Amino acid sequence: MISSVHEFDRYADVRAALADPHLVPPPAESGPVGGMAWLRATVARFSSGDTHARRRALVEADLARLDPLVLRKAIALDPDDDARRASVRALADALAVPEPDAVVEAITIVAGAYFGDAHDTAADQAVAKLLTLMLPTDSGDDSALEAAANRIGLLVQACDATGNLIDHARRAAGGCPAGHDIETLLVETLRHDPPVRATRRMAIRDTRVAGVDIAEGELIILAVAAANRDPEVFTAPDTFELERSGPPSLTFGSPPRVCPGRDHAMAIAAGALSRDPDAPIADDRTSTGSPS
């Protein structure tokens, strides 16, 4: 039982918490195979330790098969202006998942319940539909199910995080000079208006972050959006500046759990924003081109 909640919103403190091995994503309670609760309990995002490493490797293996350039071209040529749907379709096509339009519909439903209520009948049905598309009828063993669950999780991230990044960047572009650079627009959007504003961790052992004692079982909220505007790190943090210098945003996380799909997400976003199959791929690992 969680007895206390701590919140961190300074850049250095959020980075320190993300690096603390005693702070892990709160585990998700599982349910029947093929339902929403089962999905949340089976993906890398809500896992830790060796289980997380194994599941992350499944995601990385899927991503290794995908060329970011192909993703960029695919979404640039997609006439759908709905960023969430177009992002999922580009990724589903590249992963060779059957019936991409059905995948788009199901993933949109799953994404709506992914971070909320795991007891959602429509979401349960959508997860079951996705499994029928991703698994041959003779491949229902645990390893195949785990691989399929993490592929669904990857598609949900494309719908939710990448789709929202595109929408936020489109909104920011309205205040930018004509002919602005897509790469710098995306990098600054990730800092100024991130698609993921906060993330949670739970202590599996007593630990200490930024001088604060955190007891085993306590929850912490990491305010990523606030950390990205920390005035101790970013000059004029509330101003959207295309040519900003400084460290990278924390939107894609921080070691040891940096988002493995960063390059693919940025490629999809670049293609969607420019509608140019040859648009440059943004890289938010730095704002200036040097490593953090």
Secondary structure as UniProt FT lines:
FT   STRAND          5..8
FT   HELIX           11..19
FT   TURN            21..22
FT   STRAND          23..24
FT   TURN            33..34
FT   HELIX           36..42
FT   HELIX           44..46
FT   HELIX           49..64
FT   HELIX           68..76
FT   HELIX           83..94
FT   TURN            95..96
FT   HELIX           100..114
FT   HELIX           121..134
FT   TURN            137..138
FT   HELIX           142..157
FT   HELIX           158..162
FT   HELIX           163..173
FT   TURN            174..175
FT   TURN            178..179
FT   HELIX           182..192
FT   STRAND          199..203
FT   STRAND          207..209
FT   TURN            210..211
FT   STRAND          212..214
FT   TURN            216..217
FT   STRAND          219..222
FT   HELIX           224..227
FT   TURN            228..229
FT   TURN            231..233
FT   TURN            237..238
FT   TURN            242..243
FT   TURN            251..252
FT   TURN            255..256
FT   TURN            260..261
FT   HELIX           262..274
FT   TURN            277..278
FT   TURN            284..285
//
